[in-house]
Amino acid sequence: MKRLIAFDIDNVLEVSAEPGPVTLGMVRRARELGFIIGSCSDIPVSQQQAMWERHSIPVDFTVLKHRLDELKPQFQADECYLVSPRDTGDYSRIYGFVFLPVFDIGNQPWMVDENGGTL
């Protein structure tokens, strides 16, 4: 089963201008678990790509939020998740994503290491 996670940036990722609770270790763990990973934000795509490159994390996509609809068919994902502080514009519902509020994601498998510890 193909699973895709789109991480918003501000108030989500620890390395954003407005830091959030998702660490780069968690993003790396999602990739290790086989998730298709990337970012979706209002931040220009070139800046999103530069952020990932700066931290040496290969991502499968970088898109603007209003273009989430392109991801599901592009990757033929069975499940798609949007990690964000809020679902502005109901993007997840419109495009068939499961909305995961960033401050309520503590039990996701990509948030813990192989030994059950927090990343």
N, C-alpha and C positions, 0 to 999 in steps of 0.2 A: 504494500500500500504506500503510495506517495503522499507525504504530508509536507505542507509548506507553511512557513512562519514568516510573516511580514512584520518587522519591528519598526514602530514609529521611532523617532529619534529623541526629540525634546521631551523631557520628563519620563523617559523610558530607559535609554542607555546611559551608563555611568560616565561616558566620555562626551556627552553632548553639552552644549552651552548651558542648558538647564538639566543637570544630571538627574537620572532616575535610578531605580533599583536593579536594573538588568545589567549584569557584569559581562565583560567580554568573555569570561570563562563560561558563562551560561550560553552565550551565542556559539562559542566553539563546541560546547557539549551538544547543542542541538544538531550541529553539523555531524558530529561523531555518531549521533543516533540515527542519522540518515535523513534528517529534515532538509528540505530545500529552504535555504535561508536568504534573507535580504532585508532591505529597508524600504519603507514607504513613508514619505514625509512631505511637508510643504517646502522643505529645504531643497534647493536646486539639485538635480541629479548629479551634476559634476562635483558638488560639495559632498554629497553622500558617498560617492565613489572614492573621493580623496580621503574621507574619514576612514573607510574600511582599509584602504591601501596603507594609510599611516599606521594602522594597528596590525597589519599583515594578516587580515582575515579575508579569505576569498569568499565572496558572496555570489549567489546565483542571479540576483537582480537588484536594481535600485530604481524606484519609480516614485512619481508624485502620487499622492493619495488618490486623487481623482482618476488614476489610471490602474487601480487595483484590478479592474475587470479584465485586463490583459493577461494577468498572471495564471489564473486557473487553467485556461485552455492552452497557454504557452507551455506549461509544465505538465499538463494532464494530471494535476494533483487530485487525489481523492478527498483530501481534507485540507482546508486552508484556514489559517488563524491570523488574526490581526491583534498584535499586542500594542496597546495605546492607552493613554490616560482617559480618553473619552472617544466615543465613536461619532465624531463630527460628521454630519451629513449622512449618517447611517450607512457608511461605505460597506461595512461588513455585511449587513443584511441585504443591501442591494446587490452585491456581487457574490454572495454565497460564502462569505467568510464567517467563521466563529469569532466573535469579539471576546478577547481576553483582557479585562481591565488590568493594567499593569500593577496596581496595588493589591490585586487579588489573585495572584498566580503562583502562590507558594508551593502548590502540590504538583506542578508540571514536571515531567521526567527530565527535562533539559535544565532544570534548576539545581539538580543534585549530582554529585559525582557517583562513581561506581560503588562507593562505600556508604552512600546515603548522606554524605556531608554536603553542606551548602557550598556552592562555588563562589 
